[in-house]
Amino acid sequence: MDESNSSSVPSGPTVDITVTPSIQQTSQAPRSTTPNTLGRSSPAPSVALPRRHSLYGTGEDRIVLDIGSLYIKAGFSGESRPRHIVPVYAGNMKFHWDPEFNGSGGVVKACGESCRVIGEFAELFDLEIGQYPDGLDALYDRLAHYLREIYFRYLLTDPKQRKVVLCESPMLPLKLKQLIAKVLFENLQVPSISFAPSHMLALLTTGCTTGLVIDVGHLETTVLPTFSARPLTPFIRTTPLAGRALTKRLKELLSAYGSMIIPPSKEQKPVHAKYLTPAVLEDIKTRFIFVSPMMISEASIGIAEKTLVEDMEDKYATVVSTSDVLYPFTISKRGRERQIGTLVVPGWIRERCAEVLFEGDEDESSVVGCALECLLKTPIHLRAPLASAILLIGGTTLLPNFQSRFGHELLRTLNTDRRFKSLSKLVGHIGFLEDTGSGKVFVANCRTWVGGSLIGSLKSTVIEISREKFNGQVPDWTTANLSKSDETEVEE
Amino acid sequence: MNSLQTETRHIRPYVHYHCGCPDVNKPTTDLESEKEEETFDIDSPGIHFSTFPISKLYFCDDCHQIRCPRCVQEEIVCYYCPNCLFEVPTASVKSERNRCARNCFQCPICQNTLSVVASSEPQPTPSPISPTVPTVSATGAPYYLSCGVCRWDSQEIGMTFEKATGLALQLQKTEDERPDVKEFDHLKDQFEKHLRHNTPSTTLPSSLLSIPGMSGMNSFSSRYGNTGLAHSQQKSDDVEKYEAAVDKVEPENGLVDDLVHLTDVNQITTLTQRMNQLSDQPYKVERLQPQRIHLRTKRVKRCRSCRHILIKPEQKAQATRFKIKLVALKNIPKITIASLPKLILNQPTQIVLKFSNPLYEEISVDLTQEEIIIQEETTIQDDCGKPTLEKVTIGKVTILAPHFNITPYNEVLEYEEDLISSRRAAKADIGIYEKRGNSTSIILEITPLAEVEEFKFPLLVKYTSKNTENNENEGVTTEEKSSGETNSSKAITSDEIFADESNEVTKTLSFWTVIGLGNVIKAPTGTSGTTVKGPGSRTEPSGSKGSSSRGSNSANRSGTSSSKS
């Protein structure tokens, strides 16, 4: 069947003609009869062939990148999911490529190739990027390395031939944004980059243009109201309670209350810190932690107050029925995994670890408090439409039961917290976008990417910075109004 | 450094070569790389990205420079499936989602390759691992996928096939009907329709059009902050109410209950398993499905500065030959750690570094420094709690023989190890441990002065090769030369030998290396550890790769060997 492909599609540079009509066909043809061939066309029927994207991708399909501090999501525009989510938190290239050099447990085998991501745990970047003077150079190298890998090993495409849609979080430091642009333009020589705001993109994947988008990522939680496709950036609220805080809490709890059994002895010993590697913690976090459906923290000021780690066992251990989990420790030696012992993860830790996200104080709002503070800042007439269209995105919201607990906490806070008294009328309006329409058809950690893919595939003039025009500067929403004031705008 | 990690991980000794990548367009570090000629900071954060094992490096003949993966440009010449070695035409690579469209699948549990198995007998009972999943067509269809490593088979999830070939095609239908694919296309239609209706009247900034990248940069900037305006336009430009194309997707009902009562950790997918199934990233193992195997590429690599081809593989997927293969292993002296006793605090220890010459010419190596003092900047909290930078001496490295020659590579000698080893440098050469074949081993004296997890030091290697056009002549005299050298001081020898051939082309190249020797331990009682004789008698280099790469060297060159002898 591949032979038929090569014969009907000319294998020369005489290609791009087929692309433009294909998109129009899709939009005009009745939905029921249109085979869903765009971007993932079935190889079998010959009808699908003219729909194929061009051989060399001259412009029509773009590369969509969502660069996070732990994972880079990458794929082609016009597809409903990223091709790959590449972990980028590992140490460095050498370890990455040397299959013999395995860290403990840190083996992540991706893309079916024998490239393993191994090494010391480090986020790709931090939000306080200015504090590390030589950090930017190292980051340039890391980013260039990962992006090269993504292009040549995962996407299997030449960066010079495809434009890029870059999903950007509104709180991404400008320096970092410039750095990413620099890597893409200088190192990979991509033809152009379009920046797109991540919250907005995620919202589009629900088919709505108004909503309160709450992104609970790794480094921080960002709440951004969007009304009628306009991100209301001045009202953005953030809190550091997110994935990283959860990992930290998990580590504290496991070191304090976890136990381990190392054969041949059968007794349970306290967990030695050296076994709680970031890879192990990430694994436990993504597999066995869930958000408890029950709220038991007493809430004197509405938002649950922080509980000290020392008090947690007393508070939680007696009121949960969650089973303990026996987690096998493996150490990889020369590429082979070997179990050396068992870690006992108490059930109450599994159930209550995520409480950290719902407990706040004056300095760090809880995720719920952060959302309500954001609502409090928005104009009164926008509050109801926003509160009835809450969208939770980001990897941390994939914790089972996160959304339902979030909803309960929201209601409780609205009812009890004096700070949010003016919002109390919203109680009847609270609603989640994923509870309506198509539900969780897209996974929450990919919604931003899917939105980018959507934008990239629409036929319209796309604003982009081209490589020729790149001078180290990137569009910056914080100053854009000032710098562009000399140009006349249509609506003024 | 995280002491927590290193305890569980043994740091291996290594020799890594530095590539300054002078041609990589990177203005921010230009200043640094200029400085690097004299000082080479082995503790800089970028070190991991600029140093490589020799096996990863290339050598550009035209620039006479080392090239690393960072300073080569790649072009894909061939796509193929690593399992069936089928070459995929460029045109269909992307539409196949970069995966094999034939019969190759990887196990959803352990990512190994699955094989197609014919079910000899009907299997009426579902597998005990996932009793909840009904095996729909298990009895009907005769073929299924099976993993030879973890024993997973596709009957567990009710996936069977009518035919044993074209499995990807048989699955394509379900793939195309996934809700996320449908929904995505529907969303696209919706927004395209909206754009079509709104584009003619661009007098008002359509809000959707002002999604960055959708219209002018101006509206991009105005989009933020114009909230009052937004409200008034709500009616005119907002997207009409959207009706989802698919029914509400509620994956994995009852997941929390399952998690509450979880006993077997293997019932929950790992991150790796989820990331191989991005359509829904399921929590439960029984929802995992086999994925087609990812394609690989063959790539041409070019030097970034002169655009010459360094690596050119044979186009066919089955062929492992290279048409052009300019690798560093065949062009610069290879350094291996031949003997490495345990490093003990404050105790001078002799290690042996073996320099091998891959060239057909004699080279002279110049290590420039005779003594290297390793210092590390550490922040120390003083009494007031103020952090101050202080240099702490980690150790001292003394090179006893900083200048030496290495005889040319000669494949005949490769097979006569015994004969050569008798020509060991018995005396006279201070610091030369041994000379044999195309390699010279030298002695370095290491004195660790601090207890560190990894003792590493930089070494600037400068070598000069004299390119005699008259290769035959050299081949004949090789043996005599090497025997003559061992008897006299090497520096003088080199001058003498090449004095009468002064019209030759001399090429010099210098490069930095980082040599890591593993951790330093405190002195245990009753161990001397100063002698090199004991561990040194082990002739096989302990720095890994030594033996294997030499093997490939001889194999690659064997084709040309007949003309030499």
Chai-1 contact restraints between the chains, C-beta under 6 A:
chainA,res_idxA,chainB,res_idxB,connection_type,confidence,min_distance_angstrom,max_distance_angstrom,comment,restraint_id
A,N5,B,S92,contact,1.0,0.0,6.0,A-B,restraint_1
A,S6,B,P89,contact,1.0,0.0,6.0,A-B,restraint_2
A,V9,B,A91,contact,1.0,0.0,6.0,A-B,restraint_3
A,S27,B,D189,contact,1.0,0.0,6.0,A-B,restraint_4
A,S27,B,E192,contact,1.0,0.0,6.0,A-B,restraint_5
A,N36,B,D176,contact,1.0,0.0,6.0,A-B,restraint_6
A,N36,B,V181,contact,1.0,0.0,6.0,A-B,restraint_7
A,N36,B,D185,contact,1.0,0.0,6.0,A-B,restraint_8
A,S41,B,S95,contact,1.0,0.0,6.0,A-B,restraint_9
A,S42,B,Q172,contact,1.0,0.0,6.0,A-B,restraint_10
A,S42,B,D176,contact,1.0,0.0,6.0,A-B,restraint_11
A,P43,B,A101,contact,1.0,0.0,6.0,A-B,restraint_12
A,A44,B,L169,contact,1.0,0.0,6.0,A-B,restraint_13
A,R52,B,S95,contact,1.0,0.0,6.0,A-B,restraint_14
A,L55,B,A91,contact,1.0,0.0,6.0,A-B,restraint_15
A,S80,B,D180,contact,1.0,0.0,6.0,A-B,restraint_16
A,S80,B,V181,contact,1.0,0.0,6.0,A-B,restraint_17
A,S80,B,F184,contact,1.0,0.0,6.0,A-B,restraint_18
A,R81,B,L278,contact,1.0,0.0,6.0,A-B,restraint_19
A,R81,B,S279,contact,1.0,0.0,6.0,A-B,restraint_20
A,P82,B,L278,contact,1.0,0.0,6.0,A-B,restraint_21
A,I85,B,M275,contact,1.0,0.0,6.0,A-B,restraint_22
A,N92,B,H48,contact,1.0,0.0,6.0,A-B,restraint_23
A,M93,B,F49,contact,1.0,0.0,6.0,A-B,restraint_24
A,K94,B,H48,contact,1.0,0.0,6.0,A-B,restraint_25
A,G103,B,R9,contact,1.0,0.0,6.0,A-B,restraint_26
A,S104,B,T8,contact,1.0,0.0,6.0,A-B,restraint_27
A,V108,B,T272,contact,1.0,0.0,6.0,A-B,restraint_28
A,K109,B,Q111,contact,1.0,0.0,6.0,A-B,restraint_29
A,C111,B,H294,contact,1.0,0.0,6.0,A-B,restraint_30
A,G112,B,Q106,contact,1.0,0.0,6.0,A-B,restraint_31
A,G112,B,I293,contact,1.0,0.0,6.0,A-B,restraint_32
A,G112,B,H294,contact,1.0,0.0,6.0,A-B,restraint_33
A,E120,B,N2,contact,1.0,0.0,6.0,A-B,restraint_34
A,E120,B,Q5,contact,1.0,0.0,6.0,A-B,restraint_35
A,D134,B,P45,contact,1.0,0.0,6.0,A-B,restraint_36
A,D137,B,T28,contact,1.0,0.0,6.0,A-B,restraint_37
A,D137,B,T29,contact,1.0,0.0,6.0,A-B,restraint_38
A,D137,B,G46,contact,1.0,0.0,6.0,A-B,restraint_39
A,A138,B,P45,contact,1.0,0.0,6.0,A-B,restraint_40
A,A138,B,G46,contact,1.0,0.0,6.0,A-B,restraint_41
A,D141,B,G46,contact,1.0,0.0,6.0,A-B,restraint_42
A,D141,B,F49,contact,1.0,0.0,6.0,A-B,restraint_43
A,F152,B,E74,contact,1.0,0.0,6.0,A-B,restraint_44
A,L156,B,N98,contact,1.0,0.0,6.0,A-B,restraint_45
A,L156,B,T297,contact,1.0,0.0,6.0,A-B,restraint_46
A,E186,B,N25,contact,1.0,0.0,6.0,A-B,restraint_47
A,S194,B,G213,contact,1.0,0.0,6.0,A-B,restraint_48
A,F195,B,P212,contact,1.0,0.0,6.0,A-B,restraint_49
A,A196,B,P212,contact,1.0,0.0,6.0,A-B,restraint_50
A,A196,B,G213,contact,1.0,0.0,6.0,A-B,restraint_51
A,G207,B,L187,contact,1.0,0.0,6.0,A-B,restraint_52
A,G207,B,Y242,contact,1.0,0.0,6.0,A-B,restraint_53
A,T209,B,D238,contact,1.0,0.0,6.0,A-B,restraint_54
A,T209,B,V239,contact,1.0,0.0,6.0,A-B,restraint_55
A,F227,B,A230,contact,1.0,0.0,6.0,A-B,restraint_56
A,S228,B,S207,contact,1.0,0.0,6.0,A-B,restraint_57
A,S228,B,A230,contact,1.0,0.0,6.0,A-B,restraint_58
A,S228,B,Q234,contact,1.0,0.0,6.0,A-B,restraint_59
A,S228,B,D238,contact,1.0,0.0,6.0,A-B,restraint_60
A,A229,B,S207,contact,1.0,0.0,6.0,A-B,restraint_61
A,A229,B,L208,contact,1.0,0.0,6.0,A-B,restraint_62
A,R230,B,S207,contact,1.0,0.0,6.0,A-B,restraint_63
A,R230,B,R223,contact,1.0,0.0,6.0,A-B,restraint_64
A,R230,B,A230,contact,1.0,0.0,6.0,A-B,restraint_65
A,L232,B,T227,contact,1.0,0.0,6.0,A-B,restraint_66
A,T233,B,Y224,contact,1.0,0.0,6.0,A-B,restraint_67
A,A273,B,L4,contact,1.0,0.0,6.0,A-B,restraint_68
A,K274,B,L4,contact,1.0,0.0,6.0,A-B,restraint_69
A,K274,B,E7,contact,1.0,0.0,6.0,A-B,restraint_70
A,K274,B,T8,contact,1.0,0.0,6.0,A-B,restraint_71
A,T286,B,L271,contact,1.0,0.0,6.0,A-B,restraint_72
A,R287,B,I268,contact,1.0,0.0,6.0,A-B,restraint_73
A,F290,B,V256,contact,1.0,0.0,6.0,A-B,restraint_74
A,F290,B,L259,contact,1.0,0.0,6.0,A-B,restraint_75
A,T322,B,V260,contact,1.0,0.0,6.0,A-B,restraint_76
A,S323,B,H261,contact,1.0,0.0,6.0,A-B,restraint_77
A,S323,B,L262,contact,1.0,0.0,6.0,A-B,restraint_78
A,S323,B,T263,contact,1.0,0.0,6.0,A-B,restraint_79
A,V325,B,V265,contact,1.0,0.0,6.0,A-B,restraint_80
A,Y327,B,V265,contact,1.0,0.0,6.0,A-B,restraint_81
A,P400,B,L255,contact,1.0,0.0,6.0,A-B,restraint_82
A,P400,B,V256,contact,1.0,0.0,6.0,A-B,restraint_83
A,P400,B,L259,contact,1.0,0.0,6.0,A-B,restraint_84
A,N401,B,V256,contact,1.0,0.0,6.0,A-B,restraint_85
A,G437,B,A244,contact,1.0,0.0,6.0,A-B,restraint_86
A,S438,B,E183,contact,1.0,0.0,6.0,A-B,restraint_87
A,S438,B,A244,contact,1.0,0.0,6.0,A-B,restraint_88
A,S438,B,V246,contact,1.0,0.0,6.0,A-B,restraint_89
A,S438,B,V249,contact,1.0,0.0,6.0,A-B,restraint_90
A,G439,B,K248,contact,1.0,0.0,6.0,A-B,restraint_91
A,G439,B,V249,contact,1.0,0.0,6.0,A-B,restraint_92
A,G439,B,E250,contact,1.0,0.0,6.0,A-B,restraint_93
A,K440,B,V249,contact,1.0,0.0,6.0,A-B,restraint_94
A,K440,B,P251,contact,1.0,0.0,6.0,A-B,restraint_95
A,V441,B,P179,contact,1.0,0.0,6.0,A-B,restraint_96
A,V441,B,D180,contact,1.0,0.0,6.0,A-B,restraint_97
A,V441,B,E183,contact,1.0,0.0,6.0,A-B,restraint_98
A,V441,B,V249,contact,1.0,0.0,6.0,A-B,restraint_99
A,F442,B,D180,contact,1.0,0.0,6.0,A-B,restraint_100
A,V443,B,Q281,contact,1.0,0.0,6.0,A-B,restraint_101
A,L454,B,L187,contact,1.0,0.0,6.0,A-B,restraint_102
A,L458,B,F191,contact,1.0,0.0,6.0,A-B,restraint_103
A,L458,B,E192,contact,1.0,0.0,6.0,A-B,restraint_104
A,S460,B,L195,contact,1.0,0.0,6.0,A-B,restraint_105
A,S460,B,M214,contact,1.0,0.0,6.0,A-B,restraint_106
A,V462,B,G213,contact,1.0,0.0,6.0,A-B,restraint_107
A,I463,B,G213,contact,1.0,0.0,6.0,A-B,restraint_108
A,I463,B,M217,contact,1.0,0.0,6.0,A-B,restraint_109
A,W477,B,Y224,contact,1.0,0.0,6.0,A-B,restraint_110
A,A480,B,S221,contact,1.0,0.0,6.0,A-B,restraint_111
A,N481,B,S221,contact,1.0,0.0,6.0,A-B,restraint_112
A,K484,B,S221,contact,1.0,0.0,6.0,A-B,restraint_113
A,E487,B,N218,contact,1.0,0.0,6.0,A-B,restraint_114
A,E489,B,N218,contact,1.0,0.0,6.0,A-B,restraint_115
A,E489,B,S222,contact,1.0,0.0,6.0,A-B,restraint_116
A,V490,B,P205,contact,1.0,0.0,6.0,A-B,restraint_117
A,E491,B,P205,contact,1.0,0.0,6.0,A-B,restraint_118
